[in-house]
């Protein structure tokens, strides 16, 4: 059961209504040196919304009533309010090989009427007035499921002159005026812009942020007020300046806010336009840099992301891969996901394979070699569709630690952080029935991409072989160039 703890923790922080059902031994045998017994009930309490324990004897009517009530409560708990996982622990006695005739019954279902998820109009208008010019408003979106209504609302907000909207790739927000490359935009700022573009109010929605630049820029800034939107049930004070919690789903509140701010659509503020100009400069420099860059992780990722078909669903591995995707021009990809609840490398491949089974269309996982190695057993899952694609940044492992300044200069870098990972990807592809492609330079990458994204009768692995040290140096050079202007 404990093997599933990383997945349960991810579901808890991603607000996924996961139902975790575990088989257990009878209570009287726990701690009695009997085989396969641990203190299983409650073992996941810190990362589930609720734990339920189903006793062994469920034969009489009273016990069945209790079980029915507990299971109904578990389903409601998982899917209501701030969604999340619940744990149902079922005690089973021996012998487990005995079959019993049972008459199928329709279980009693308990429903609920949830509280309203919209603000009274007068309250929404009052919040809108607080954001009126000359107030400078910055909206920052972390991970979120695709939602066309929310995308439209964010586009309406972005059109208001005193508002700028930054969204990470996995926020899955699409529309004119939405800036989806936060790190490369903030890295382009001059010293004057770092002061002039500070917001009066920053509004966050969705889950945790990948961008370290936005955190470093806003944390603890005097005069900045932070509003957080979402049913979190806790004070999410990521920027150390939280002043308002809006306990509503973003998909409900943001359209209301967009409507409340429409009276200010004709204001003379230049705040939003300043962000558009900054984003344009940042994109121009990024395109110039990648055009002349040698073969490295950034060059490879730029080529890969640019060629991802718009219909594809992109899954990002944690660490290096998701950060490169944030830099690349990713606005054409209709859905991007990453296990950013706890930001671990556990199960990235398994998650992507599961997603490919559900989507039914092209699913592309971009993974570092350490993440791929950690979850390599997932390639043995039965029924992996031919529409699954796995691109591995094969750079010797731990690429992010070669880039981060706090670890890049350590004597222990290779020993403790940047593990020497050399995956036998060709042999693994053959063993698991995948097609294997290899790119170890710009020309071979150009040749591999059409086959990688094209039709195939089996899933495909693309082995992107780069030099880890050179890749880290080029990424640092990209960020340092803007700061040296």
N, C-alpha and C positions, 0 to 999 in steps of 0.2 A: 504494500500500500504506500509506503513512504517513497517509493520510486516516482509516484505521481505528484509529490509535493511541489516540484518546480512548476508543473503545469497548473496546479491548483492556485499557487501563488500568482502566476501570470493572469489567470482568470479573475482573481480577486481584484487586482489592480487595473485590469482592463475592463472590469465590470461586465464580465461574460456570465450569463446565467447557466453555469455548469452544474449538473447533477452528478455527484460523486457517490457511487454505491460500492461498498466494500463488504466482503464476506468475512465473518469473524467466528471465533470459537465461543462457546457458552461462557458467561461471566465467571462461573465457579472454577474454570480452568485457567484463568489468567493468573500469572505469577506462580504457577504450580509446576514449573519445569516440564510442561507438556509441549509437544512439538508445535511449531508455527503459532505461537501465542505471544502477543505483545499487548501493551496497553493501547489498543487501537482506537477505541471510542474517545473522541476528544483530541486525538493526536494532531488534527489539522485546525484546531480551534482558532489559532491566530490568523489564518488565511481563508476562513470560510465565514459566511454570514451566520450560519447556525449548524449545529450538529444534532443528529437524531439517532437514537439507539433502538433498534427493533429487537425485542426479546425472542427467545427460542420458541416458546409455546404461543402459537397464534390460532389455536383451534376453536375456542369458544367465541360467542358473539361479542362479548365485551372486549376481548383482546383484538378481534378483527375491527371493531369500531375504533379502537385506539390506534391501530396501525393505519387505518384509512385516514384518520384525522392527522396523524403525524406526516404521512406522505403528502397529503394535500397541503399542509402547512409548509412543507419543504418546497414544493413546487411554487407556491405563492411567494415565499420568501426569496427564492432565486430570481423570480421574474418581476418583482415589484420594486418600486422606488429605485434606489441605487442597486442595480442588478449585480449578481455575483454568485459564486459557487456555494452550494450547501453539501453537507456530508451526511449520507444515510448509511449507518453501520448496521448490518444484518447479522445477528447471531444464528449460527447453524449448528445443530447437534448431529452426532453420528447415529446410524449409518447414512451417508449421503448417497448411497446407491439405490435406496428404496424408492420405488415409484408409487405414487398415490393418485387414484382417479380424483379429478377435481371438476366441479361444475363451473364453467365460466360465468362470472357475474360482472355486471356493469358497476364499477365502483362509484360511490357517491363523490361528486366533485364539489368543492367549495370555491366559490368565486368571491371577488371583492370589488368594491367601488373605490377607486383611488382618488386621492385629493386632486383638485384642479391643477393643471400644469401651465396655466396662463395667469398673468397679472391682471388685476383690474385696470381698465383703460386709463383711469386717472393716475394710477401709480406709475404705469409705463410712461405716460407723458411727462410726469415729474422727473423720472430718471433721464428722459430725453432732454429736458431743459437743463439738467446738470451738465450735460455734454455739449451744450450749445457753444458756438464760437464766442470768445476766442479760445475756448478750451481745446487743447490738442489731445486727440484721442487715438491711441494705438491699440488695435485688436490683434491678439496673438493666439493662434490655434494650434494645439497639440493633436495627438492622434484621435481620430474620430471615424466612425463608420460613414460610408458615403450617404449623403442625404441631399437630394436635389432642392428641397425647400430651404434647407440651411444654406446651401451654396447660393441660391438666389438672394437670400437675405444679406449674406456677406457681400455680394456684389453690389447690392443697393447701398450698403453702408460705405463701401469703398468709393462710391461715386460722390459722397458728401465731402465737400472741400476740406473740412477740418479733421478727417478720419483717414487713417492708413491701416491696411490689413496685411499682416504677415501670417503665413500658414505653412507648416511643415508638410512634406510630401505625404505623410501618412495621415494628415488631417482630411484628405480626400475632398477638398473644397476646390471648385473649379469655376472660373468666371473672370471677366475683365477686371483689372485693377487689383487682383489678389496676388501678392508677392510670395512665391514659394521657395525662395533660396535665401533664407535668413542669414546664414553665416557669410556668404559671399557679399551680400548687401551691406551688412554691418561692418565687414572688414574693409569696405571701400570708403567708409566715413572719414572725413577730415576731422581734425580736432574741433573745429568750429561746429561741424554738423553733430558731433557727439553731444554738444551742449544745446544747440538750436533745435534739434529734433527730439530731445527728451519730451515724452508725453506728460501732460498734466494727469491724465487717467489712462491706465493700461487695463484692458479687459482681456482676460484669458478664458479659454474654453477648451474642452477636450482633455486629454490626458497629459502625461509628462512630456517635457520638451527634450529633444535631442540637442538643440543648439546650446553650446556653452557660451557663445558670444552674447546672446540675448540676456542670459543670466548674469554674466559679468558686467554688462552695460547697465542693467536696471537695478540690481540688488542694492538695497539700502539707499537709493538715491533720494535726497531730501526734496520734498515737494511733489514727488510722484505718488499717486494713489492707485491702488490695485483693486479692481473688482474681479471676482472669480465667479464664473457661471457653471453650474453643474450640481447634480444631486450627490455631493460627496459626504455630507454629514460631518465634515471636519473642516477646520480652517486651513486651506491650502495657501500657504504664505511663501511661495517660491521666491518672490522678489523682496521679501522682508518689508513690504509696505502695504499689506492687505488692509483695506478699509471697508469692504462690502462683500458679503457672501450672497449670491443670488441662487437660491436652492431650487432651480428649475432646469429641465433639460435645455441644452443650447438650441435644439431644433424648435423649441417652443418660444424661448425668450428672445432670441436674436431677430426673428421676423417682427415681433412686437417693437423691439428697439429700433429697427430700421424704419418702421412706420412712424414711430414717435419722433424720429429725427428728420423726417422729410421736410418739415418747415425750414430747415437750415441748409437745404440743398443748393440754395443760391447765394450762400455766404461768400465773402471775399477772402476767406482763409487760403493760404498757400501751403498748408501743412501736407495735405495729401499729394499735391503736385511735387513738392520737394522730395518726397519718398519715391515718386515715379521717376524723377530725374536721377536720383541716386541708384535705383534699381537698373535703369538703363545704362549708366556708367559701369556698374558692376558686371552686367552681362557682357558688355563690350570688352572689358578687360579679361573676363573669363574666356571668351571666345578667342581672343588674341593669344592668350597664354596657352590654351590647349592646342591651338593650331600649330604652335612651334614646339610644343613639349615633346621630349623623347618618349620611347616606350616605357611606361610606368603604370602604376595603378590608376592614377588620375586620367591618363590618356586612354587606357583600356575602358574605364568606366564611362568616360564621355562617349566613346564610340558605341558601347553597349547600350546605354540608356537612350541615346539618340535614335537607335534603330529598333527599340522595343515597340511592337505594334500597339496602336492606341487601344485595341480591344483587349490587350493582355492584362492580366492581374499580376502585379509585381509584389513579391515577398522579399524583404530585406533581412539579411543576417545582422546580428548586433556587432558592435565594435566598429570596424573599419567600413564595412559595406554600406550601412545606413548613412554614415556621414558623407561618403562620396556621392550617394544618390541625392542627398540634400544639396550638394554643390551643382550637380548636373541639371540641364534643362529637362525637367520631368513633368511639365504641365500637361503634356499630351497623354499621359498614362491615366486611365480612368479610375484605377484603384491601386493603392499602395498600402501594404500592411507590414508591420514589424512587431515582434514581441517586446514592446517597450513598457510593459507593465512593471517588470522588475529588471529589464534590460540585460537579461542573461543569455548565454549561448545555448542553454539547455533546450533541445527540441525544436530548433529553428527549421530543420529539414522535415521533421515529422509534421510540424504545423503547416508548412508549405504543401506537402503531399496531401494532407487532409483537405486543404483549401482547393487543390487542383481537382480532387474528387468531387467536391461540392460545386465548383464553378462550371465545369464542363467545357471551358475554353482554355486558351493558352495561359499557363501559370508559370512565371519565371521567378526562380529563387536565385538571388545573388548573395553568395556566402563567402566569408573568409575561410581559409583552409582549416584554422583551428575549430571554428564552429562546425564545419563539415565533418571533421574528424570526430568531434564530440558526439555527433548524432548519425554516424555512418550506418548504424544498424537499421535506420529508417528506410534505406534503399531496398531492404528485403521485404518491406510491406507488400502484401499481396494486392494486386489490382491497381498498381500505379498507372494512371492513364498515359497514353502516348502524347498528350498535350503538356506533360510536365517537363520543364527545362531547369537544369541546375548549372549555374555559372559559378565557378570556384576561383577566387583570387588566390592563386597558388604562389604566394610570395615568401614562403618560409616560416609563416606563423607569427602571430602577434604584431601585425603591422601597425596597429594603433599605438603600441608602446614605443615604437621607433619614432613616432611623430610627436607624441606628447612630451613636452619639454621636461617634465618632472621625472620621466623615466628614461628618455632617450640618451642621457649622458651618464647613466649609472653603470658602474663596472659590472653589476649583476644583470644587465639587460638581457643578454643571451641566456644566462643560466636560469633566471627567475621569471622573465616576462615574455620575451620574443622566442618562444620555443622553436626548435629546428624541426618544423613539420614538413615532411616530404611524403605526400600522399601518393600511393600507386593508383592514380585515378584511371589510367587506361585499364589496368587489370581489374579494378573494382567495377568499372563500367561493363566489361566483358562478363564478369562473374554475376552481376545483377541483371544482365540483359538490357543495358542501356547502350545507345549509340555514343561513341566517344569522338570529340573534336578537340583540337589543341590549337592555341594561339600563343606564340611566343614573340610576336613582333607586330608592327602595324599592318604589314601586308597579309600575314597569316590571319590576323583578326578580321580584316576586310573579307577575306575568303571564307572564313568560318561563319560569320554572322548570318548570311542568307540561309545556310543549312541549319543553323541553330534555331532560328525563328520560323523556318519553313515547315511544311508538312513532313511528318515522320510517322512510321508505323510503330515506333517505340519511344520511350522517353530518352532525352539527350543530356549528356554532360559536356560542358565546355570548360576545358582546363586552360585558364588564363595564367600563363607563367610569366612572372615579373621578378625583378630584383627588389627585395624588401627595403634595403638601405637606400637605393636610388629613389624608390617610390616615396619614402618618407622625406628625403631631401627635396624632391620636386614639390611635394605638397607644402612643405615649409617655405620654399621659395615663392610659391604662389601667394601665400598669405603675407610674407615679408615684403614683397614687391610693393603692395599698396601702402604699407606703413612707412616705406622709405621715400615716398614721393614728397 
